[in-house]
Amino acid sequence: MSEILKLKNVSKTYRLTKQNNVEALKNINININKGEFVAIMGPSGSGKSSLLHVIGLLDKPESGEIVIDDHNIADLNSKEMARIRLKTIGFVFQTFNLLPRLSAFKNVLLPAIYGRQPRGTAKERAKQLLEQVGLGERMKHKPNELSGGEKQRVAIARALTNNPTLILADEPTGNLDSHSGKEIMKIFKQLQKEGRTIIVVTHDAEIAKEAERIICLKDGKIVRS
């Protein structure tokens, strides 16, 4: 099975003041195969979100090598990194990050506009994705008219708009009740069956059990993988 993600000796330090630095990641080495479902766990401050931001090309490490879908990130400029984020990676966040003034349909449509998909094709795909996550009857509703679980389904549909191969989810069930959380994990497992790679950051051991592999962090280091 081919790799979609490789991190070699990746480190990240946040410089808060001249005298105060925080080593968020310390020599991280990870290999993830295409189609794998991986959970990243660890206590608060362990580096989980920092790792996800580095993998998602939202932040650059001080040192080390990152290869995503055969692209060595060190060789890319900011514009090329943005293109990979748009085409290869789909993000799902704990707080949903939906635009409140837009309907579910328009929230899902937005990445397609940025990706310059043909308008007609983009609209049809947005409709299909909302139907896929069980919101075919709710696509005209705005976020404040949806439950937490429904908002997260919209967020997942939005993450799939540009047909990414890698889905990154940061505490995707953190704001949901247990039933809604289980439903969201079922969607992720179905996406994995379709061939996508899923990486979920979570503090919930029950959620992590749904993954094929668990990577545990502590103080910026991997203690189990």
C-alpha positions in Angstrom: 0.0 0.0 0.0 1.4 3.4 -1.0 2.0 6.3 1.5 0.0 9.4 1.4 1.8 11.1 4.2 5.4 11.0 5.6 6.9 13.1 8.4 10.6 12.8 9.1 12.2 14.4 12.2 9.6 17.2 12.2 9.9 19.8 14.9 7.9 23.0 15.7 8.6 25.7 18.2 6.4 28.6 19.0 8.3 31.7 20.0 6.0 33.6 22.5 8.7 36.0 23.8 12.5 36.3 23.5 12.8 34.3 26.7 9.8 32.0 26.3 9.6 29.3 23.7 7.3 26.4 23.5 8.5 23.2 21.8 5.2 21.9 20.4 6.6 19.1 18.3 9.9 17.3 18.8 11.4 15.1 16.0 8.1 13.6 14.9 8.3 10.6 12.5 5.0 9.3 11.0 4.1 7.2 7.9 0.4 7.0 6.9 -0.8 4.9 4.0 -3.5 5.8 1.6 -6.9 4.6 2.8 -5.8 4.4 6.4 -7.9 5.6 9.4 -5.7 7.0 12.1 -6.5 8.7 15.4 -4.1 11.1 17.2 -4.5 11.2 20.9 -2.9 13.0 23.8 -3.5 15.2 26.8 -4.1 19.0 26.5 -0.8 20.6 25.4 0.6 17.4 24.0 1.0 18.8 20.5 -2.1 17.2 18.8 -3.4 20.4 17.1 0.1 21.6 16.3 0.7 18.3 14.5 -2.6 18.6 12.6 -1.8 22.1 11.5 1.6 21.0 10.2 0.1 18.0 8.4 -2.6 20.3 6.9 -0.1 22.9 5.7 -1.6 25.5 7.9 1.8 25.9 9.7 5.4 25.2 8.7 7.8 23.3 10.9 11.2 24.6 11.9 12.9 21.4 10.8 12.2 18.1 9.2 10.6 16.7 6.1 6.9 16.5 5.1 5.8 14.6 2.0 2.0 14.7 1.1 0.8 12.7 -1.8 4.3 12.6 -3.3 4.8 16.4 -2.8 7.8 17.4 -0.7 6.6 20.5 1.1 10.1 21.9 1.4 10.1 22.3 -2.4 6.9 24.3 -2.5 6.1 28.0 -2.2 3.1 29.4 -0.4 0.9 29.4 -3.5 1.7 25.8 -4.3 1.0 24.8 -0.7 -2.4 26.5 -0.9 -3.2 24.6 -4.0 -2.4 21.3 -2.3 -4.6 22.3 0.7 -7.5 23.1 -1.6 -7.2 20.0 -3.8 -5.8 17.3 -1.5 -6.9 18.0 2.0 -10.4 18.4 3.5 -10.7 20.0 7.0 -13.3 19.3 9.7 -13.2 21.3 12.9 -14.7 21.0 16.4 -16.5 24.3 16.1 -17.8 23.6 12.5 -16.5 26.9 11.1 -19.6 27.4 9.0 -20.5 30.8 7.7 -23.6 31.8 9.6 -25.3 33.9 6.9 -25.1 31.2 4.3 -27.3 28.1 3.9 -25.9 24.6 4.3 -25.9 24.4 0.5 -23.9 27.6 0.0 -21.5 26.6 2.8 -20.7 23.4 0.9 -20.6 25.2 -2.4 -18.0 27.7 -1.3 -14.8 25.6 -1.6 -15.8 24.7 -5.2 -16.0 28.4 -6.1 -12.4 28.8 -4.7 -11.4 25.7 -6.6 -12.9 27.2 -9.8 -15.1 24.3 -10.5 -17.8 24.9 -13.2 -20.8 26.4 -11.5 -23.3 23.8 -12.7 -21.0 20.9 -11.7 -20.3 22.5 -8.3 -24.0 23.0 -7.5 -24.8 19.4 -8.4 -21.9 18.1 -6.3 -22.9 20.2 -3.3 -26.4 18.8 -3.5 -25.1 15.2 -3.8 -22.8 15.6 -0.8 -25.5 17.0 1.4 -27.7 14.1 0.4 -24.8 11.7 1.1 -24.6 12.9 4.7 -28.3 12.8 5.2 -29.2 16.4 4.8 -31.0 16.5 1.5 -34.0 18.0 3.1 -32.0 20.6 5.1 -29.8 22.2 2.5 -31.6 25.5 2.5 -31.3 25.9 6.3 -28.7 28.2 7.9 -26.4 27.0 10.6 -28.5 28.5 13.4 -31.4 26.3 12.2 -29.4 23.1 12.5 -28.5 20.8 15.4 -24.8 20.3 16.3 -24.7 16.9 14.5 -26.3 18.5 11.4 -23.7 21.3 11.4 -20.9 18.8 11.6 -22.4 16.9 8.7 -22.5 20.1 6.7 -18.8 20.6 7.6 -18.0 17.1 6.4 -19.8 17.7 3.1 -17.9 20.9 2.7 -14.6 19.1 3.3 -15.4 16.7 0.5 -16.4 19.4 -2.1 -13.1 19.4 -4.0 -12.8 15.5 -3.7 -9.7 15.4 -1.4 -7.8 12.2 -0.7 -7.0 13.2 2.9 -9.5 14.3 5.6 -8.2 16.0 8.7 -10.6 16.3 11.6 -9.8 18.2 14.8 -12.0 17.0 17.7 -14.9 16.5 15.3 -17.2 15.1 18.0 -16.1 17.5 20.8 -19.2 19.6 20.7 -21.7 16.8 20.1 -23.7 14.4 22.2 -22.7 10.7 22.2 -25.3 9.7 19.7 -24.4 12.4 17.2 -20.7 11.6 17.7 -21.2 8.0 16.8 -23.1 9.1 13.6 -20.3 11.3 12.6 -17.8 8.5 13.1 -19.9 6.2 10.9 -19.6 8.8 8.1 -15.8 8.9 8.5 -15.7 5.1 8.3 -17.8 5.1 5.2 -15.5 7.7 3.6 -12.5 5.4 4.4 -14.3 2.5 2.6 -14.5 4.9 -0.4 -10.7 5.1 -0.3 -10.0 8.3 1.6 -7.4 8.6 4.3 -8.8 9.9 7.6 -6.8 11.5 10.4 -8.8 12.4 13.5 -7.5 14.3 16.5 -9.4 13.4 19.7 -9.2 13.2 23.4 -12.0 10.6 23.5 -10.8 7.0 23.8 -14.1 5.7 22.6 -13.8 7.7 19.4 -10.2 6.7 18.9 -11.1 3.1 19.1 -13.0 3.5 15.8 -9.6 4.1 14.0 -7.3 1.3 12.7 -4.3 2.9 14.5 -3.8 5.3 17.3 -0.8 7.6 17.6 -0.3 9.0 21.1 1.5 12.2 21.8 2.9 13.6 25.1 5.0 16.7 25.5 5.4 17.1 21.7 6.7 13.5 21.2 5.2 10.3 20.0 5.0 7.8 22.8 2.9 5.2 20.8 2.1 4.6 17.2 
